[in-house]
């Protein structure tokens, strides 16, 4: 279906503002803005089709309503034409007047150009070769990419879950450190005069252990966050390929097939806190007698 034309000048109506924008007269007949201006005479337009007059306040056609139904139809048709051409098969390089509807999938085909038309298939360099529809091949590539996205997203979720566990362990680590430090302090407050150096020694050792555990957990968490970022980038790139048209997708391929697209991730548990156990010295208090 072609775009409707103005019956006066025979030019296509336009959905954009300008000379070809459709304007409605009182009688519901429509003409383009340029022709409507030409019909205007002393604040009145006489319809050229039915002769019914339309009064124009202020002698300007801006007071006339646009034919929005017609504008919407033009916009819809324009969008449909753009979409239909977007996924149209490319032209055959060997026979430019034909569409390259097929892909050569012959195992031992030496030719670099795998996109072929019907002439290539029957009488050209790909005669007798096994072929497949370009649309079918692209659909299979999309299925592979979609499965890749699913695996990547699954790994992202796993890393997020493990990151939450690490963050929870960090809080427990801090709570445990504070509890042990208080235990040490309460014990040595009673005997600080004679055991100050021992208290400092144990405090420093425990703090060093807790710091080491924290550093190890921070390193693990940083790696998990980095892997999440890398996987997110791979997911976005893969999704972009899924949205490509058939020709661009076939030309680009599915990209690098790396381990994290398919492999399940291993566990990354928090660092064991057994090293934070503290053995307090036993001190015998002598009577002052």
Secondary structure, 3 states (H helix, E strand, C coil): CCCCECCCCCCECECCCCCCEEEECCCCCEEEHHHHHHHCECCEEECCCCCCEEECHHHCHHHCCECHHHHHHHHHHHHHHHHHHHCCCCECCCCCCCECCEEECCCCCCCCCCEECHHHHHCCCCCCCCEEEHHHHHHHHHHHHHHHHHHHHHHHHHHHHHHHHHHHHHHHHHHHHHHHHHHHHHHHHCCHHHHHHHHHHHHHHHHHHHHHHHHHHHHHHHHHHHHHHHHHHHHHHHHHHHCCCHHHHHHHCCCCCCHHHHCCCCCCCCCCCHHHCCCCCCCCCCCCC
